[in-house]
Amino acid sequence: MHNAMRKSIAEGERAGYWASRAAAADAYERYRKNPGRTLRRIEKLEAERRGVLRERDGVDDKGRTACGDASRPRRAGRS
């Protein structure tokens, strides 16, 4: 009787573990396929790209270059 009770408790714990894993997998799948999350991620990546390009081109947040004119591109080799 003791062994049967111990096995049933272990099986119950194992079932709870796998049920929890299944719920977590389902939640993660819903998270990954959420269109709002995807759009926010794209917007974040685009903003990051714009920042990198501004930094590369020497343009500040207001469109000014290091030499003061955002309309003319800077030539390579000049500071």
MOJONOR-V13560 format. One line per field, one symbol per residue. ss: DSSP state (2 for helix, 1 for strand, 0 for the rest). phi: phi as a letter, one per 20 degrees, with the letter a starting at -180 (. if undefined). psi: psi as a letter, one per 20 degrees, with the letter a starting at -180 (. if undefined). Layout:
ss=???
phi=???
psi=???
This chain:
ss=0222222222222222222222222222222200222222222222222222222220100000100000000000000
phi=.fffffffffffffffffffffffffffffffefffffffffgfffffffffffffemdefeneefeocefdfeefndd
psi=gggggghhgghggghhghhggggghgggghghjohgggghgggghgggggggggggikpahjjprhiioihpqqqqiq.
